[in-house]
Amino acid sequence: MLKLDIEKGIKVAILDIKMKEGKTLEDLKIPADFYVLDILEQKDTLYTCLAKIKDKGAFARVREMQPWKSLLAENILFDFPFITSEEKIVFTIISDSKTLRKILQVFRSMKIIRSLSFHKATFSGHNVLSCLTERQKEVMLAAHKNGYYNVPREITAEELSEKLGISKATTVEHLRKAENRIISQVAAGY
């Protein structure tokens, strides 16, 4: 997301649109409130586009609430995931602690929060492994390297634990926690 104007209900974003084999972007039935401003890159059936989305419905309730307006001037960076629908708005923001507390206070006063989570920013790009502890990363990468995730498995949890020099229970615990963190990171907001 490059720009979010809640007052006007407009999002400007760079996004990928994957078309079925044999189809082009011209075949896409684009909703009236969605505009492809430019095609930045095309690789086979994958189009990277600059798009403008008018999303009046999803932000209508938020725009009407006075406390939200005080946040528009804050130093807030929007990140992924960012999902809007008639039922929910899910977004990820990065800011300093003071601003995050202010945002939380505003949302609490509007009584619209159903779920809220905080994660430490790693600023290591979009590397999904950045959400893991060093030990979880080490165990998961060893599992991957040794074929634990292949079908069929090339190594059992017990054999992997022997290679790592730790108990089977500890190995499985590290793998499960790592898998849970990765799945939570990938599926955030869904």
MDAnalysis code that builds the backbone (N, CA, C; Angstrom):
import MDAnalysis as mda
import numpy as np

u = mda.Universe.empty(570, n_residues=190, atom_resindex=np.repeat(np.arange(190), 3), trajectory=True)
u.add_TopologyAttr("name", ["N", "CA", "C"] * 190)
u.add_TopologyAttr("resid", np.arange(1, 191))
u.add_TopologyAttr("resname", ["MET", "LEU", "LYS", "LEU", "ASP", "ILE", "GLU", "LYS", "GLY", "ILE", "LYS", "VAL", "ALA", "ILE", "LEU", "ASP", "ILE", "LYS", "MET", "LYS", "GLU", "GLY", "LYS", "THR", "LEU", "GLU", "ASP", "LEU", "LYS", "ILE", "PRO", "ALA", "ASP", "PHE", "TYR", "VAL", "LEU", "ASP", "ILE", "LEU", "GLU", "GLN", "LYS", "ASP", "THR", "LEU", "TYR", "THR", "CYS", "LEU", "ALA", "LYS", "ILE", "LYS", "ASP", "LYS", "GLY", "ALA", "PHE", "ALA", "ARG", "VAL", "ARG", "GLU", "MET", "GLN", "PRO", "TRP", "LYS", "SER", "LEU", "LEU", "ALA", "GLU", "ASN", "ILE", "LEU", "PHE", "ASP", "PHE", "PRO", "PHE", "ILE", "THR", "SER", "GLU", "GLU", "LYS", "ILE", "VAL", "PHE", "THR", "ILE", "ILE", "SER", "ASP", "SER", "LYS", "THR", "LEU", "ARG", "LYS", "ILE", "LEU", "GLN", "VAL", "PHE", "ARG", "SER", "MET", "LYS", "ILE", "ILE", "ARG", "SER", "LEU", "SER", "PHE", "HIS", "LYS", "ALA", "THR", "PHE", "SER", "GLY", "HIS", "ASN", "VAL", "LEU", "SER", "CYS", "LEU", "THR", "GLU", "ARG", "GLN", "LYS", "GLU", "VAL", "MET", "LEU", "ALA", "ALA", "HIS", "LYS", "ASN", "GLY", "TYR", "TYR", "ASN", "VAL", "PRO", "ARG", "GLU", "ILE", "THR", "ALA", "GLU", "GLU", "LEU", "SER", "GLU", "LYS", "LEU", "GLY", "ILE", "SER", "LYS", "ALA", "THR", "THR", "VAL", "GLU", "HIS", "LEU", "ARG", "LYS", "ALA", "GLU", "ASN", "ARG", "ILE", "ILE", "SER", "GLN", "VAL", "ALA", "ALA", "GLY", "TYR"])
u.atoms.positions = np.array([
    [0.836, -1.161, 0.000],
    [0.000, 0.000, 0.000],
    [0.887, 1.231, 0.000],
    [0.608, 2.124, -0.919],
    [1.385, 3.349, -1.015],
    [0.682, 4.524, -0.353],
    [-0.645, 4.523, -0.437],
    [-1.401, 5.637, 0.128],
    [-2.757, 5.132, 0.586],
    [-3.214, 5.682, 1.709],
    [-4.534, 5.379, 2.226],
    [-5.170, 6.699, 2.624],
    [-6.256, 7.062, 1.963],
    [-6.983, 8.288, 2.283],
    [-8.360, 7.875, 2.799],
    [-8.494, 7.820, 4.116],
    [-9.735, 7.370, 4.731],
    [-10.858, 8.353, 4.453],
    [-10.552, 9.643, 4.417],
    [-11.584, 10.655, 4.152],
    [-12.247, 10.429, 2.799],
    [-11.457, 10.128, 1.781],
    [-11.990, 9.931, 0.430],
    [-12.290, 8.466, 0.133],
    [-11.880, 7.553, 1.014],
    [-12.106, 6.132, 0.789],
    [-11.275, 5.586, -0.358],
    [-10.019, 6.017, -0.445],
    [-9.158, 5.622, -1.568],
    [-7.895, 4.952, -1.055],
    [-7.537, 3.844, -1.706],
    [-6.258, 3.177, -1.468],
    [-5.492, 3.177, -2.784],
    [-4.196, 3.434, -2.711],
    [-3.318, 3.300, -3.868],
    [-2.280, 2.262, -3.473],
    [-2.130, 1.242, -4.306],
    [-1.261, 0.132, -3.940],
    [-0.580, -0.463, -5.167],
    [0.520, -1.146, -4.914],
    [1.156, -1.971, -5.933],
    [0.748, -3.398, -5.611],
    [0.214, -4.095, -6.603],
    [-0.271, -5.448, -6.347],
    [0.007, -6.349, -7.535],
    [0.024, -7.636, -7.241],
    [0.186, -8.650, -8.279],
    [-1.175, -9.224, -8.618],
    [-1.435, -9.355, -9.906],
    [-2.664, -9.992, -10.384],
    [-2.239, -11.186, -11.222],
    [-2.620, -12.376, -10.776],
    [-2.278, -13.624, -11.465],
    [-3.477, -14.060, -12.290],
    [-3.281, -14.168, -13.600],
    [-4.347, -14.576, -14.509],
    [-4.208, -16.060, -14.837],
    [-5.314, -16.685, -15.208],
    [-5.283, -18.077, -15.642],
    [-4.506, -18.177, -16.948],
    [-3.968, -19.336, -17.195],
    [-3.220, -19.587, -18.431],
    [-4.095, -19.233, -19.630],
    [-3.537, -18.497, -20.576],
    [-4.265, -18.115, -21.780],
    [-5.082, -16.844, -21.626],
    [-5.116, -16.270, -20.437],
    [-5.880, -15.042, -20.195],
    [-4.912, -13.885, -19.979],
    [-5.363, -12.681, -20.308],
    [-4.562, -11.481, -20.091],
    [-5.311, -10.561, -19.133],
    [-4.666, -9.507, -18.740],
    [-5.287, -8.540, -17.837],
    [-6.536, -7.917, -18.467],
    [-6.553, -7.819, -19.798],
    [-7.719, -7.270, -20.498],
    [-8.951, -8.160, -20.308],
    [-8.757, -9.448, -20.024],
    [-9.870, -10.374, -19.811],
    [-10.479, -10.245, -18.407],
    [-9.804, -9.557, -17.527],
    [-10.255, -9.435, -16.145],
    [-11.457, -8.501, -16.045],
    [-12.492, -8.969, -15.374],
    [-13.662, -8.130, -15.121],
    [-13.379, -7.332, -13.857],
    [-12.969, -6.092, -14.049],
    [-12.553, -5.240, -12.935],
    [-13.764, -4.480, -12.399],
    [-13.969, -4.493, -11.079],
    [-15.092, -3.739, -10.493],
    [-14.965, -2.250, -10.815],
    [-16.091, -1.558, -10.798],
    [-16.132, -0.139, -11.161],
    [-15.269, 0.731, -10.252],
    [-15.040, 0.302, -9.014],
    [-14.277, 1.123, -8.069],
    [-12.802, 0.726, -8.003],
    [-12.330, -0.042, -8.983],
    [-10.946, -0.524, -9.023],
    [-10.335, -0.061, -10.346],
    [-9.196, 0.640, -10.269],
    [-8.566, 1.182, -11.469],
    [-7.108, 0.733, -11.539],
    [-6.715, 0.110, -12.647],
    [-5.308, -0.202, -12.881],
    [-4.711, 1.039, -13.529],
    [-3.866, 1.738, -12.784],
    [-3.264, 2.975, -13.277],
    [-2.110, 2.699, -14.221],
    [-1.346, 1.606, -13.933],
    [-0.195, 1.281, -14.770],
    [0.207, -0.166, -14.538],
    [0.702, -0.813, -15.570],
    [1.273, -2.150, -15.439],
    [2.773, -1.953, -15.320],
    [3.315, -2.249, -14.153],
    [4.729, -2.023, -13.885],
    [5.609, -3.131, -14.454],
    [5.079, -4.361, -14.455],
    [5.849, -5.501, -14.942],
    [4.894, -6.635, -15.299],
    [5.270, -7.409, -16.320],
    [4.483, -8.584, -16.671],
    [5.426, -9.752, -16.902],
    [5.159, -10.859, -16.199],
    [5.896, -12.106, -16.381],
    [4.875, -13.195, -16.604],
    [4.790, -13.680, -17.817],
    [3.793, -14.674, -18.198],
    [2.397, -14.159, -17.849],
    [1.725, -14.795, -16.915],
    [0.357, -14.374, -16.568],
    [0.304, -13.594, -15.252],
    [1.460, -13.153, -14.761],
    [1.520, -12.369, -13.529],
    [1.773, -10.903, -13.874],
    [0.852, -10.050, -13.462],
    [0.944, -8.619, -13.725],
    [1.181, -7.889, -12.408],
    [2.236, -7.097, -12.345],
    [2.470, -6.223, -11.204],
    [1.950, -4.858, -11.606],
    [0.938, -4.380, -10.862],
    [0.216, -3.178, -11.262],
    [0.214, -2.116, -10.165],
    [0.111, -0.883, -10.611],
    [-0.182, 0.236, -9.727],
    [-1.686, 0.426, -9.828],
    [-2.383, 0.331, -8.714],
    [-3.842, 0.371, -8.741],
    [-4.385, 1.368, -7.737],
    [-5.565, 1.874, -8.073],
    [-6.298, 2.777, -7.185],
    [-7.631, 2.113, -6.906],
    [-7.977, 2.020, -5.627],
    [-9.210, 1.364, -5.226],
    [-10.047, 2.354, -4.423],
    [-11.271, 2.578, -4.866],
    [-12.206, 3.399, -4.089],
    [-12.982, 2.435, -3.220],
    [-12.876, 2.612, -1.915],
    [-13.446, 1.652, -0.969],
    [-14.303, 2.399, 0.050],
    [-15.322, 3.051, -0.418],
    [-16.148, 3.885, 0.460],
    [-16.855, 3.076, 1.534],
    [-17.354, 1.898, 1.197],
    [-18.128, 1.094, 2.141],
    [-17.333, 0.647, 3.348],
    [-16.119, 0.146, 3.124],
    [-15.336, -0.409, 4.221],
    [-14.907, 0.646, 5.228],
    [-14.694, 1.880, 4.774],
    [-14.210, 2.915, 5.678],
    [-15.302, 3.886, 6.129],
    [-16.519, 3.698, 5.665],
    [-17.585, 4.642, 5.996],
    [-17.769, 4.800, 7.499],
    [-17.854, 3.679, 8.226],
    [-18.031, 3.748, 9.681],
    [-16.846, 4.414, 10.353],
    [-15.645, 4.068, 9.900],
    [-14.431, 4.622, 10.514],
    [-14.353, 6.127, 10.271],
    [-14.682, 6.570, 9.049],
    [-14.617, 8.001, 8.711],
    [-15.551, 8.826, 9.586],
    [-16.694, 8.269, 9.917],
    [-17.692, 9.008, 10.692],
    [-17.297, 9.177, 12.153],
    [-16.356, 8.403, 12.619],
    [-15.982, 8.437, 14.033],
    [-14.904, 9.484, 14.273],
    [-15.225, 10.483, 15.030],
    [-14.332, 11.606, 15.276],
    [-12.940, 11.209, 15.786],
    [-12.811, 10.251, 16.719],
    [-11.470, 9.944, 17.234],
    [-10.483, 9.534, 16.139],
    [-10.986, 8.912, 15.058],
    [-10.091, 8.458, 13.998],
    [-9.363, 9.626, 13.351],
    [-10.053, 10.745, 13.214],
    [-9.479, 11.899, 12.522],
    [-8.207, 12.399, 13.201],
    [-8.104, 12.248, 14.513],
    [-6.908, 12.703, 15.227],
    [-5.682, 11.854, 14.892],
    [-5.929, 10.653, 14.375],
    [-4.805, 9.772, 14.044],
    [-4.239, 10.018, 12.649],
    [-4.980, 10.706, 11.797],
    [-4.551, 10.860, 10.408],
    [-3.228, 11.601, 10.279],
    [-2.902, 12.446, 11.255],
    [-1.663, 13.211, 11.190],
    [-0.482, 12.460, 11.812],
    [-0.725, 11.294, 12.406],
    [0.333, 10.547, 13.087],
    [1.293, 9.889, 12.092],
    [2.453, 9.525, 12.596],
    [3.468, 8.855, 11.793],
    [3.204, 7.348, 11.818],
    [2.404, 6.886, 10.862],
    [1.998, 5.492, 10.817],
    [2.386, 4.903, 9.463],
    [3.054, 3.762, 9.478],
    [3.365, 3.038, 8.255],
    [2.448, 1.835, 8.160],
    [1.793, 1.664, 7.037],
    [0.934, 0.505, 6.823],
    [1.755, -0.591, 6.173],
    [1.507, -1.836, 6.575],
    [2.248, -2.985, 6.072],
    [1.253, -4.085, 5.745],
    [1.736, -5.228, 5.342],
    [0.868, -6.364, 5.022],
    [0.651, -7.209, 6.262],
    [-0.477, -7.873, 6.432],
    [-1.613, -7.902, 5.521],
    [-2.478, -6.667, 5.678],
    [-3.194, -6.329, 4.623],
    [-4.186, -5.259, 4.651],
    [-5.393, -5.796, 3.914],
    [-6.461, -6.063, 4.641],
    [-7.637, -6.720, 4.088],
    [-8.855, -5.894, 4.455],
    [-9.685, -5.586, 3.465],
    [-10.936, -4.897, 3.762],
    [-12.087, -5.646, 3.110],
    [-13.177, -5.705, 3.814],
    [-14.412, -6.280, 3.285],
    [-15.554, -5.612, 4.033],
    [-16.765, -5.976, 3.681],
    [-17.918, -5.411, 4.375],
    [-17.943, -5.833, 5.845],
    [-17.402, -7.033, 6.155],
    [-17.448, -7.572, 7.513],
    [-16.298, -7.121, 8.399],
    [-15.143, -6.826, 7.780],
    [-13.988, -6.528, 8.623],
    [-12.961, -5.669, 7.912],
    [-12.131, -5.056, 8.721],
    [-10.948, -4.344, 8.250],
    [-9.787, -4.895, 9.067],
    [-8.820, -5.463, 8.386],
    [-7.633, -5.994, 9.049],
    [-6.443, -5.229, 8.484],
    [-5.651, -4.642, 9.356],
    [-4.475, -3.952, 8.854],
    [-3.306, -4.089, 9.809],
    [-2.148, -3.916, 9.255],
    [-0.905, -3.983, 10.004],
    [-0.273, -2.603, 9.935],
    [0.130, -2.096, 11.081],
    [0.780, -0.787, 11.104],
    [2.086, -0.871, 11.874],
    [2.965, 0.024, 11.524],
    [4.245, 0.151, 12.221],
    [4.344, 1.600, 12.685],
    [4.636, 1.776, 13.959],
    [4.781, 3.114, 14.508],
    [5.517, 3.023, 15.840],
    [5.723, 4.166, 16.461],
    [6.382, 4.170, 17.767],
    [5.360, 3.807, 18.847],
    [5.849, 3.483, 20.040],
    [4.997, 3.024, 21.145],
    [3.933, 4.040, 21.524],
    [4.292, 5.307, 21.549],
    [3.348, 6.355, 21.940],
    [2.171, 6.403, 20.964],
    [2.463, 6.345, 19.681],
    [1.402, 6.380, 18.666],
    [0.562, 5.123, 18.728],
    [1.188, 3.967, 18.939],
    [0.431, 2.715, 19.041],
    [-0.535, 2.752, 20.221],
    [-0.085, 3.316, 21.349],
    [-0.975, 3.448, 22.509],
    [-2.156, 4.369, 22.179],
    [-1.883, 5.443, 21.457],
    [-2.930, 6.380, 21.073],
    [-3.937, 5.702, 20.133],
    [-3.434, 4.927, 19.188],
    [-4.299, 4.197, 18.254],
    [-5.184, 3.215, 19.026],
    [-4.568, 2.485, 19.939],
    [-5.320, 1.525, 20.746],
    [-6.417, 2.236, 21.539],
    [-6.089, 3.375, 22.116],
    [-7.059, 4.152, 22.889],
    [-8.232, 4.608, 22.007],
    [-7.925, 5.060, 20.798],
    [-8.969, 5.509, 19.875],
    [-9.882, 4.341, 19.501],
    [-9.286, 3.201, 19.148],
    [-10.101, 2.055, 18.761],
    [-10.930, 1.522, 19.926],
    [-10.360, 1.527, 21.111],
    [-11.135, 1.085, 22.277],
    [-12.338, 1.994, 22.504],
    [-12.149, 3.299, 22.328],
    [-13.251, 4.244, 22.543],
    [-14.358, 4.048, 21.507],
    [-14.017, 3.543, 20.327],
    [-15.018, 3.303, 19.280],
    [-15.696, 1.945, 19.438],
    [-15.157, 1.111, 20.323],
    [-15.710, -0.225, 20.592],
    [-15.869, -1.053, 19.319],
    [-14.809, -1.065, 18.490],
    [-14.886, -1.820, 17.234],
    [-13.825, -2.917, 17.135],
    [-12.998, -3.067, 18.160],
    [-11.935, -4.072, 18.097],
    [-12.479, -5.436, 18.499],
    [-12.257, -6.422, 17.652],
    [-12.588, -7.805, 18.002],
    [-11.324, -8.571, 18.346],
    [-10.261, -8.262, 17.642],
    [-9.014, -8.985, 17.829],
    [-7.867, -8.014, 17.625],
    [-6.858, -8.142, 18.457],
    [-5.715, -7.250, 18.393],
    [-4.472, -8.028, 18.771],
    [-3.401, -7.862, 18.001],
    [-2.151, -8.514, 18.378],
    [-0.990, -7.581, 18.082],
    [0.054, -7.710, 18.872],
    [1.258, -6.916, 18.701],
    [2.428, -7.858, 18.440],
    [3.268, -7.498, 17.504],
    [4.467, -8.266, 17.198],
    [5.638, -7.304, 17.110],
    [6.768, -7.734, 17.578],
    [7.961, -6.911, 17.508],
    [8.386, -6.788, 16.050],
    [8.624, -5.570, 15.610],
    [9.051, -5.347, 14.229],
    [10.486, -5.824, 14.060],
    [10.723, -6.590, 12.997],
    [12.069, -7.115, 12.760],
    [12.799, -6.341, 11.685],
    [12.079, -5.655, 10.819],
    [12.639, -4.861, 9.733],
    [13.663, -5.630, 8.907],
    [13.376, -6.904, 8.688],
    [14.275, -7.722, 7.874],
    [13.609, -8.101, 6.561],
    [12.836, -7.193, 6.024],
    [12.140, -7.482, 4.783],
    [10.956, -8.378, 5.058],
    [10.529, -9.074, 4.057],
    [9.384, -9.953, 4.214],
    [9.825, -11.395, 4.324],
    [10.902, -11.644, 5.041],
    [11.382, -12.994, 5.280],
    [10.549, -13.612, 6.388],
    [9.770, -14.616, 6.024],
    [8.852, -15.215, 6.983],
    [9.587, -15.842, 8.172],
    [10.842, -16.230, 7.993],
    [11.603, -16.836, 9.091],
    [11.999, -15.817, 10.160],
    [11.842, -14.534, 9.856],
    [12.232, -13.508, 10.831],
    [11.362, -13.523, 12.077],
    [10.217, -14.219, 12.041],
    [9.343, -14.285, 13.221],
    [9.777, -15.385, 14.193],
    [10.787, -16.173, 13.823],
    [11.219, -17.293, 14.662],
    [12.370, -16.891, 15.570],
    [12.513, -17.627, 16.686],
    [13.701, -17.465, 17.517],
    [14.868, -18.093, 16.761],
    [16.068, -17.775, 17.147],
    [17.245, -18.351, 16.465],
    [17.234, -19.874, 16.544],
    [16.865, -20.418, 17.696],
    [16.851, -21.879, 17.870],
    [15.765, -22.524, 17.006],
    [14.580, -21.908, 16.959],
    [13.510, -22.435, 16.104],
    [13.940, -22.422, 14.636],
    [14.581, -21.332, 14.233],
    [15.053, -21.217, 12.851],
    [16.085, -22.298, 12.553],
    [17.014, -22.509, 13.473],
    [18.064, -23.512, 13.310],
    [17.458, -24.918, 13.160],
    [16.511, -25.269, 14.024],
    [15.891, -26.591, 13.989],
    [15.055, -26.754, 12.715],
    [14.303, -25.729, 12.360],
    [13.457, -25.821, 11.168],
    [14.297, -25.937, 9.900],
    [15.358, -25.172, 9.796],
    [16.222, -25.251, 8.616],
    [16.933, -26.601, 8.535],
    [17.321, -27.147, 9.689],
    [17.933, -28.486, 9.708],
    [16.916, -29.535, 9.269],
    [15.670, -29.381, 9.706],
    [14.607, -30.308, 9.310],
    [14.391, -30.241, 7.802],
    [14.362, -29.043, 7.281],
    [14.176, -28.862, 5.838],
    [15.357, -29.448, 5.056],
    [16.556, -29.124, 5.491],
    [17.773, -29.582, 4.809],
    [17.869, -31.108, 4.800],
    [17.413, -31.746, 5.858],
    [17.532, -33.204, 5.987],
    [16.300, -33.967, 5.481],
    [15.353, -33.271, 4.856],
    [14.219, -33.958, 4.243],
    [13.055, -34.277, 5.164],
    [12.996, -33.644, 6.321],
    [11.894, -33.893, 7.255],
    [10.553, -33.486, 6.642],
    [10.543, -32.428, 5.823],
    [9.299, -31.938, 5.228],
    [9.023, -32.520, 3.839],
    [9.895, -33.394, 3.351],
    [9.643, -34.035, 2.065],
    [8.530, -35.067, 2.208],
    [7.887, -35.389, 1.098],
    [6.863, -36.444, 1.083],
    [7.342, -37.507, 0.118],
    [7.667, -38.705, 0.588],
    [7.669, -39.132, 1.990],
    [8.884, -38.548, 2.732],
    [8.799, -38.530, 4.053],
    [9.888, -37.999, 4.880],
    [11.158, -38.806, 4.673],
    [12.271, -38.080, 4.636],
    [13.571, -38.735, 4.497],
    [14.254, -38.922, 5.846],
    [13.693, -38.279, 6.882],
    [14.263, -38.374, 8.223],
    [13.116, -38.252, 9.231],
    [13.204, -39.002, 10.312],
    [12.183, -38.920, 11.356],
    [12.570, -37.836, 12.359],
    [11.636, -37.485, 13.214],
    [11.918, -36.499, 14.262],
    [13.006, -37.026, 15.193],
    [12.978, -38.322, 15.440],
    [13.986, -38.922, 16.317],
    [15.386, -38.829, 15.683],
    [15.490, -39.151, 14.398],
    [16.786, -39.068, 13.702],
    [17.277, -37.620, 13.638],
    [16.346, -36.700, 13.393],
    [16.703, -35.285, 13.360],
    [17.213, -34.828, 14.721],
    [16.545, -35.261, 15.787],
    [16.973, -34.862, 17.131],
    [18.370, -35.382, 17.445],
    [18.680, -36.595, 16.972],
    [20.031, -37.152, 17.168],
    [21.063, -36.300, 16.443],
    [20.766, -35.889, 15.208],
    [21.690, -35.033, 14.440],
    [21.916, -33.695, 15.146],
    [20.854, -33.173, 15.761],
    [20.947, -31.877, 16.434],
    [21.501, -31.984, 17.851],
    [21.529, -33.198, 18.384],
    [22.036, -33.394, 19.740],
    [21.078, -32.921, 20.816],
    [19.778, -32.975, 20.531],
    [18.766, -32.602, 21.516],
    [17.707, -33.703, 21.555],
    [16.862, -33.666, 22.568],
    [15.845, -34.721, 22.701],
    [14.794, -34.603, 21.595],
    [14.119, -35.725, 21.353],
    [13.057, -35.741, 20.349],
    [11.947, -34.772, 20.752],
    [11.584, -34.771, 22.034],
    [10.515, -33.885, 22.522],
    [10.866, -32.414, 22.267],
    [12.111, -32.043, 22.513],
    [12.549, -30.662, 22.295],
    [12.532, -30.329, 20.808],
    [12.985, -31.263, 19.975],
    [12.983, -31.059, 18.524],
    [11.569, -30.823, 18.024],
    [10.654, -31.705, 18.424],
    [9.261, -31.589, 17.979],
    [8.645, -30.294, 18.496],
    [8.959, -29.919, 19.738],
    [8.426, -28.673, 20.294],
    [8.908, -27.468, 19.492],
    [10.212, -27.419, 19.164],
    [10.746, -26.310, 18.359],
    [10.074, -26.270, 16.993],
    [9.900, -27.430, 16.360],
    [9.278, -27.476, 15.039],
    [7.825, -27.010, 15.098],
    [7.075, -27.489, 16.070],
    [5.658, -27.108, 16.170],
    [5.499, -25.617, 16.457],
    [6.313, -25.097, 17.352],
    [6.234, -23.664, 17.656],
    [6.621, -22.837, 16.430],
    [7.668, -23.270, 15.732],
    [8.100, -22.558, 14.527],
    [7.020, -22.606, 13.451],
    [6.450, -23.785, 13.235],
    [5.386, -23.931, 12.234],
    [4.195, -23.060, 12.596],
    [3.823, -23.041, 13.874],
    [2.698, -22.225, 14.323],
    [2.965, -20.740, 14.087],
    [4.174, -20.290, 14.393],
    [4.502, -18.874, 14.186],
    [4.465, -18.517, 12.707],
    [5.004, -19.392, 11.864],
    [5.017, -19.116, 10.425],
    [3.594, -19.090, 9.877],
    [2.788, -20.059, 10.252],
    [1.400, -20.100, 9.772],
    [0.638, -18.879, 10.282],
    [0.852, -18.488, 11.542],
    [0.193, -17.300, 12.093],
    [0.621, -16.041, 11.334],
    [1.893, -15.968, 10.967],
    [2.412, -14.814, 10.234],
    [1.801, -14.743, 8.836],
    [1.764, -15.884, 8.153],
    [1.253, -15.939, 6.782],
    [-0.253, -15.715, 6.760],
    [-0.961, -16.259, 7.736],
    [-2.431, -16.206, 7.735],
    [-2.982, -15.048, 8.564],
    [-2.134, -14.131, 8.985],
    [-2.594, -13.016, 9.810],
    [-3.730, -12.272, 9.112],
    [-4.819, -12.075, 9.823],
    [-5.944, -11.339, 9.284],
    [-6.979, -12.182, 8.572],
    [-6.685, -13.458, 8.363],
    [-7.655, -14.318, 7.660],
    [-8.426, -15.146, 8.662],
])
